Amino acid sequence: MGYFDFAQICLNGHVVNDSAGTYPQYNENFCTECGAETITKCPSCNTHIRGDYHSDAVVIIGGSRYKLPKFCHNCGQPYPWTKMKIEAAQELASEINELTDDERELLAKSIDEIIKDTPKTTVAATRFKKLLAKVGAPIAESFREILVDIISETAKKSIWG
């Protein structure tokens, strides 16, 4: 029988320790990548951030397969790093002069849907890709850099292949 440990992650989304309960000696108050404060609990519901899965039956050689969570498994709220990336992408959308006001708003709204894997994801990804085609490669690459870690796999394949 296995169990989930809890993770320690900085507010910008750098994983400090995916087994913070089992190996507390590797915990840090602040991130060595960016200097941000680290957390082990969801700010919305105070539940531990789900960390690495420990199992007596399986041994992983070569490191962890831990994947940074986007949303709290207990309350469904986005973690701070997810919120910040959404906000950054929406700010970028508002700065694009090549789009009309309506198109900028549509692009910003699409961001909320492409980070989730829902029935609306494919539609939002198609709309997002169509609008990115109007603004050119440098801006599209900026969106990719911001969103690559939080975008759903469905949207990622649809938008960037």
Buried (B, 14 or more C-beta within 10 A) or exposed (E): EEEBBBBBBBBBBBBBBBBBBBEEEEBEEEBEEEEBEBBBBBEBEEEBBBBBBBEEEEEEEEEEEBEBBBBBEBEEBBBBBBBBBBEBBBEBBEEBEEBEEEBBBBBBBBBBBBBBBEEBBBBBBBBBBBBBEBBEEEBBEBBBEBBEBBBBEBBBEBBBE
